[in-house]
Amino acid sequence: MTTTGFGIDVGGSGVKGGTIDLSTGEMIGDRIKILTPQPSTPDAIAGTVAEIVEQAKWTGPVGITLPAVVTGGVARSAANIDKSWIDTDAASLFGKALGGREVTVLNDADAAGIAEDSFGAGKDTSGVVILLTFGTGIGSAVLHNGVLLPNTEFGHLEVDGKEAEHRAASSVKEKKDWSYKEWAVEVSRVLTTFENLLWPDLFIAGGGISRKHEKWIPHLTNRTKVVPATLLNTAGIAGAALASVGLTRPAPSPDEKTCT
């Protein structure tokens, strides 16, 4: 049974990677970070990814996140990376850069959702778990009993005539100079819309503003429980590592019995 995996999280400012214990989600050794090349073209990012893998001396399959919708290994959008990524066969590009090894490419919010559902704030929750990352926009990941529904874009869902992320992204709070309590009103409105459509069992709030969760989560008025993300900087790496071996949740240990 595979016990370790390697994940790389491509962001607008940094490309980060490391080896993950697939039973706990913990990083083994140091996290490697290289500044995102500018411009962040496919070839430039592929070179950076190869450098991280070489530094780590990793020889197995690799999971890689992109801030993009990814279907069939192809990037269909581009957020905080060069627009030339759109319609790039990312899986083939990275596979070639890494000497033909097996590569899995997925959306960054999906990777964070996988990790939080497996190892973090959602690990003890069954049913529907929705991770939302509040930042410049709103990223989303939806899992049902550990199975990912990929490439959801709930930040673009219309809520009372306006896109959700134009109401409740943390960037809107900053732009309008709202207090946490004022911002929570808009977050609640967005969450209520999501829960009326999907009836989740748990919301996980991610993004940098989740570090100050005690200032705004208590002010939310939607009915579904909301908890802060716990993995923060390692979530994307851990989720990518799981995806690299075909998992969205850790495999049961040999002594764990599965009911049928």
N, C-alpha and C positions, 0 to 999 in steps of 0.2 A: 504494500500500500504506500502511495506517495505521501510523504509526511511534510515536505517543504515545497514551496513554490516561489516564483519570482514575479514581482509586479513592478510596473513603471507607470507613473501618473504624470501625464503631460499637461502642464498648465500654462497660462499666459506669461507668467514670470519665471517659473522654474520647472525643470524636468527632474522628477524624484523617483528613485527606485530602491529596492531592497529585497532581501530574502525573508519569507514569511513562514512561520510555523503554522501549517494548515489546520492544526487541531485547536489552536488558541488564538490565532490572529496576531500573535506577537512577532515583532521584528527580530530576526537573528542577525546580530552584528549591527554595523552602522548603516544608517540611511545615506544614500549617495544623492547629492543634488548638484545639478549643473544649471546655470542660468539659461533660460529659453533663448535660443539664437534669434537674432533680429536681422532680416525678416524671418519669421517662423515658417518657412516653406517646408513642404514635405521632405525634400532631400536633406535640408538642414536639421530637421527634427530627427530623421532617421539616423543621421550621423551621431547625434547626441545620444540617442537610445543605444546605439552600438557601443559608444564609449562607456556608458554606465554598465552595460552587461560585461564588457571587457574588464572594467575596474573591479567588478564583483567576482570575476572568474566563474560566472554562472554558465553551465553547459546545457541546461534542460530547456523545456518550453517556457515561453515568456508571455505574460498578459500585459497589455498596454491600454491605457485609457486615453481618450481624446475628448476635448470639449466640443463635441460634435455628435449629431445623430449618426449612428453607424449601423448599416444593414448589410449582411453578407460580407463583412470585412471592408466595405466601401464607405468612406466618409460622405455624408449627404448634406452637411452644413458645416459652418465654422464659426465658433465663438471664441474670441480672444486668441485666435491663431490666424495665420495668413489665409485669405479667401481662396488661394490656389488649392487648398485641401479639398474643396467641394468636388465630388465625383472622383477623388483619388482612391485607388485600390490600396488602402492602408495596410491590409494584411499582407499583400504581396510585396509592397514596398519594404515593410519592416522585416519580413521573412528573408528577403534578398540581402538586406543590410546586416542581418544576423547569420548569414552563411547558410540559409535554407532551413533553419530550424522551425519548429512549430510555433506559431504566433496566434494569439487571440486578441482581437481589438474590440473595445466596447466603449460606450459613453461614460464619461467621468462620474456623472451623478448615479448612473446605474451601478458602477463599481462601488461607490460609497454606500449605496443602499444595500448591496450584497453583503458588504463588510459589517455594517451596523446591524443588519438582520441576523448575521451569523455570530458575531463576536461582541457587538456593542449594545446599544440601547434596546434593540429589538430581539435579542437572543432568546428571551424566555416568553415570547409572544407568538401564538399561532394565529392563523387567519390572515387578514389583509394588513400589511404594514406599508405606510407611505412615508418615504423620506423626502423632505423638502429642504433645499439649500437656499438660504436667503442671502443674497449678495447684490451684485449689479442687476441681476435678474432673479428668477426663481427656477432652480433646477428641480427635477423630480425623479423618483424611482418608486416603483410599485412592485411589491412581492406578495405572493400568496403561499403560505406554508413553505417559504424558502424558494419558491419558483418565481423568477423575474419576468415581468412583462416589460420588454425592452423599449427604450426610446420614447417614453412618455414625455410630453412637452406641456405640462400643466401650467407652467408660467405664462403660456400664451392663451389659456382658456379665458373666455370673456366672462367677467363677473360684473353684473349690473352696468353693462355698457362699456367696460374698460378691461383691458388685459390684466390678468391677476398680478403680473409682476409690475405693472404700472401703478397698481394700488399698494402692493405690500412688500416689494423688494426692500432690503435694508437701504439701498441707495435712495429710495423715495423718502424714507425717514430723514436721511441726511439732507437731501435737497430741500425738503420742506421744513426742516428744523423742528420736527415733531418730538415730543416727549415719548418715552417708551409706552406710556399709557395711551397716548393718542395714536401711536402707530399700531398698537395691539387691536384697536377697533377695526382697522383695515385688515389686519392679519386674520382676525376672527371672521370677518365677512368672507374672505377668500376660503378659509378652512371650512366654513359652513357649506359653501357651495360644493367643495370637493367631497365632503362627507355625505351630502345629500345625493350625490351621484354614485359614490362607491362604497359607502358604509364601512369605512376601515375600522380595524380594531385598535390601531395605534398610529399616531403621527410622530415622526422623529424630525426635530428641527435642527438643521445643520447650517453651515456657513459661519463666518466669523462672529456674527452677532449672537450665535448660540452660546458663546463663552459668557455672555452676560444674561443668560436665560432667566435668572432670578428677578431681573428688572422688568420682564415683559410677559413671560409665560403665565405667571399668576393672574394677569389681567385679561387673558383670553376667555371668551364666553362661548365658544363652540362646545359641542357635547362630547367629542372624542378626546381621549387623553392625549396630551402633547408632552413629550419628553425631549431633553436636549441630546444631540449626538454626543458620543463619548470618545470616539476614536480620532476625530479631528484630522491632524496631518497625515495619519497613516491609513485612513479609510480607503482612499483610492488605490493605494499600493496593495493593501490586503485583499480588496475585492478583485483587483486584476489578477493577483496570484491565484485566488480560488478559481476564477474563470479560466485561467491557463490550463488547468487540469480538468476542466469540465464540470466544476462544482459551483453551486450557489450557496450551499451550506456545507459545513464539514461532514465528511463521511463518518458513520458510526464507528466507534472503536470496536475491536474484535470481540470484546466481552459484552458489548451492548446487544441486547436482543430486540429484534424488530417484529412487531405484531403484524400478522397478515389476516 
